Amino acid sequence: MKKQLINRLNRRISFASTTTKKDENGVPKTTDTVLFSCWAEFWSQSITEKTATIGTVLEDTVFFNVPEQMRKKIDSKMKIIDGQNKYSIFAIDPRPSEGIIRIVAKVVT
């Protein structure tokens, strides 16, 4: 991991998978199971980017940078849990020259 990246990883996030199980009454319930956690850098779009992405698939997206060397592989079916917010992964962009993986995500409502 690049030395300058360590100072920017200031937010603890968790990666989770969504599973559906039936409760005691046979009603399906969706739950998130945390797979692993890591430190990440977080930022949202600038005002210019927000106005440029209105009406596109990138509207209301945020970005997470995580270390490139992880014990588990990040998958687009996973969800990101950041405090009280839950995000679906929109795109995964490995950047080996920077030592990071950039994740584009959207808030799950």
N, C-alpha and C positions, 0 to 999 in steps of 0.2 A: 504494500500500500504506500502510496506517495506520502511523504512526510507532511506536506502542506494540507493534505486532505484531512488529517486527523483533527485539526483544529475546527474544521467545518462540520464534523459529524456530531451534532449537539442535540439530536432528538431521537429518543428510543421508540422504535416502531416494531410491530409484530406482524408476521405473515400468517394468515389463517386459511384453512380450507372450510368450505361450507358443506355440511352434511344434513341430510333429512332423515329423521327417525320418527317413529310413531310413539306417542305417549301411551300411558296406561289405558286411555279411552280409545285408542286407535286413530287419533287425530295426528296427521303429519306435522312435525315441528322442525323448523330449520335452525340449526345451531352452527356457530363458528368455532372451530377447533384450532387453537394456536399451534403452529408447527415450529416456529422459531422466532427469535427476536434479534435485532441488530441496531446499531447506531446509524443514523442517516442525516443527511442535509435536506432541508425542506425549503421550497420557495414556490410562490404562486406567480401567475403571470403579471407582467407590468400593465399599466393602463393602456399603453399602445397595443400590446399583444391581446388584451381583453377586447378592445374594440375591433381589432382585425379578425378575431376568431368568432365574432357574433354570428350565429346561424350555421357554424361549421361543427364538425365532430370534435374539434379541439376546444369548443366553448366550455368554460368553467373547469379546465383541467389544471392540475398542480403537478409539481415535479419532486421526486425523491432521488437523491444520489445515495447509493449504498456501496460498500466496498466490493471490489471485484471478486475477491477471494472469500467465498462463503462456503459453509459446509454442505448446504443444501442448494439445489438449483431453484431459482425463482421461476415461477410458471404464471402465465397470464390468467389461469383459472383461480389463482389465489386472491385473497383480499388483503388489504393493508389496514391494520388497526393502529390509529394514532390518537391516543387519549380517548375521547368520546366519539371521534370521527372514524367512519369506515369508508374505505376507498376501493373501487374496482380498478384493476390494472388494465390500462388501455394499450400501452406499448412498453416494450423493454428494449433499451438501447445500450448494448455493451460498449464501453469506451476504454479499450485496453491501454491506450497511450496516457490516459488520465488515471488509470487504476480504479475506475468506478463503473457501476452500472446505473444508467439513468432510467428511471421509471416514470412514465407519464400515467397519471391516475385521475379518476373522477370520483367525487363524493357519491356514495350510495345513499339515496333518499328513501 
